Amino acid sequence: MYNLIQSAKAQVAALTEAAYARAAGTLPAGVQVNTTIEIPKDTSHGDYASNFAMAGAKAMHMAPRQIAQILVDNLELEGSYFSRVEIAGPGFLNFTLGPRWYSEVLRTIEFEGPDYGSGTEGGGRTVMVEFVSANPTGPMHMGNARGGVLGDTLANVLARNGWKVWKEFYVNDAGNQIDKFARSIYARYMNIALGEGAVPFPEDGYHGEDIKEIAQAIYEACGDAFVNEPQEDALFTMAQEGLDCNIPKMKEDLKKYGIEYDQWYMESWLHDRSFVANTVGLLTDKGWTYEKDGALWLNTTELLKKKYLAEGKTQEQVDKLDLKDDVLRRANGFYTYFAADIAYHRNKLEERKFDLAINIWGADHHGHVARLQAALDGLGLDGSHRLVIVLMQLVNLLQDGKPVRMSKRTGKAIALHDLLDEISVDAARYYFNNRTPSSPLDFDLDLAVRQDSENPVYYVQYAHARICSLLARLAEEGAHVQPAASVDAARLTAPEELALMKSLAQYPEEVRLAAQGYDPSRINRYLVSLAGDFHRFYNACRLKGEAEAVLAVRLKLADTTRSVLANGLDLLGVSAPEKM
């Protein structure tokens, strides 16, 4: 697929190198110049700026502006994307785009259609994006909502950039949280069967109304069947009943939110086939574990030292770190969550052979990142490079300018289904992806439902709907969108027209950078910028009543903008309405 931004940069480099070759005898030959090519913020400085003359000045023993003038004298722009080159400042070469490039923008977007913005950097490699992975012990909440749209949109962006993507939800259906979950349901059940206060509620139990509902459902279905049953047997049943109730609800909430996974992977699957024990055994075989106080420990300290030294830290820096080891198997024989986590990621990288694993985690897990990567390094799986953790900051929900802390339903966290009762899925998906993952997110409920330009999702969707209405109205008058080959891009000369076409050309680059930086919020910012460029074009450049050739190319530009807006919204999982 074609990236016109990168193509233009490559052509600047090629034209400059060709001019340097033609200047043989005037400029010293054989000099290797490390050139940077930038897009100036001020278009009066051209569309692309090369520092070739300044970067080569020392080696050529000449003044940069002198080198620049010789290069300009030898530049041949005929047939290129550029109409002129000027020397600026200490010796920058400022290239200005010409009609051929602008025509190429319209032709490329038309030709590539829904595939516009696609890249090849993934090279067909496989990546698993694991996200949300909330404990199945209660409703999905606001943190899950941000992680959900972040993971889902990142998966879309990676797929568009040439990766083969697999989306997975890891279900922690084993361990302490599930034991606590089962004991909470059991206590509620026994108090229904025997009377309130018959069984003390666990101090660290789950207090939500959903726990009471599960217990009530079990009692209605089974009556007093579990009252005299051995507690451990009853707890096992309570856990299974609770999971069978909660997991479908989680799937339903996420589906309503526009998220479906390739697989829901159960932690219990790892334990059932002794994969956790086997993984810990491998770490022991490699000399990374030791026993103390009846428990088996991972020598995380040495693994982290090895990792940090390999990453360029000095021995002195490493020695100052407060490094600690981790328990893998407790004295009672049970494996820790960390041991299961190592096994799960070994399953991803070794057993299922994903080239890359990406996890979306809350920022409170930051201390766990390097430890898990180092453990995978210890298994020979190159976790420092093959496991990427995207850390996500908290969400602050606001209404009437004040924080919203309580859920009407659970009395604790804001549940995702409660939120989606208040605002549209489009608004939720757009807002939760509106900031970089590392930035805290203020989610203003009042703004999310406003229908004006202050609401970014409305602003972008309105631009799309406005174009659809414009095209329909002009079609009724006999003016239809023409193929790109039939319109004359040279007639687009107004600053607003040129700015809009440059913005359209930027889309593949934004997708590439979003995938490269694991930051899909770039797409949100791009769409707001594109919508703004369209509105400025529409206000400055008439369509109705213009000469036929001008109308045709402006109509094509509007329709091209519509297709790119729809493309970007689709990447975000947000609809592109034709009417608003």
C-alpha angles and dihedrals in degrees: 000000000000125000106189093190092057091041091055091048090049090050092051088054093046095047091049093048090049091051090049090052091050089050092063108143092027096056122037109265128232099031114147108217122196099214128189120203117200138179107237116227089221109063090204083076091059130260097277128023126201124197093198094124094050094042091052099040098093095048092044093045090225137115112267095234090051090053090046093053092050090050092050090050089055099041117115111199098171109127093007131116091255133083100191146357126213134186115237138180116337092350112310116156106222114200121199119205120240137206094278092064093046090049089050090056092059093042095048096049091047093048097046095042113172089002092063109124094033118138139188104222091109088060092202092297118150124249131179116209109199114189144161093010088168120180105267090230100103147353123317110264139199095278089054088049093058093042090048097056092038092054095041094048093044088053089053092049093049091049089051089052095056105273125131100232131205119187118207140180114204110212114208095211094153137056137038098330092056091045089053089046092052093047091050092053091044092053092049091047094050091048089053092048099040104023135272113307094020090119121027114241114241112262091228094038129128110266101189124127088242090069090055090048092052091048091048091050091051091049092048091050099040107019114200093342094120098042095091098026117111107274096236091054091047091048091053090053092045090053093049093046090048093049092046088054100042104040095059088048090052091050090048093050092048093046090053086051090055096256126127125166133219087225144002102214118203121219088213089066088067093051095042092062095037092247092140092051090045092051092050088048090055091052088051092049089053091053098249099120138065137179125245131162090357093302130106114237134197113227090232091159094065093040091053093046089054091047096048094046089051089052092056104265115142122243088247092055092048093049090057093057119103097233123177136185125241133229113239100176122023124224088258090062097252119131118235127240088252091057090051090047092054090049092049092052091046085054089054098047104030108024100034092028100221110174091217135016120202122190126191107214137171115257090247087073094061093111090058096057102078092038093057093044090050092050090053089048086055089056090052094250098120093237091171089070106020097051116065120185118199107201116211127202126223129279122236111202113209133191125173085001092297132105116263108218109163133062117222089221109041103022089229131059123010106263119226093231090052090053093049089053088061103042138021124270088240092057093045094049093045096047097045089055095043098099134044110271091247092058124083111246125225107202109198108200092195093053092046092063098040117112101214141086092277089071105075097204091050090046093055096041090047090055089055093046091046091056092047090053091046093051092047092049094049092044088059087056092051099260109127131179110266128210114269091248090060098055129074112234089187087076090065100090106133114109090239092054094049092045091052093051092049088050091052090051091052094066099087089048091053091051090049093049092044090055093043094050096036087236113126091173086085087077091057092052092045093052093050089050092047092049089051092050090051094050090050091049092048093050094046103038122055122217105178112073096015124128112281096251093049092046091050096054094042090049089051090050091051092049091047089053090050091055094049093047089052090047093053095044089051089053088056093047090245124133124248105217121204093207133032 
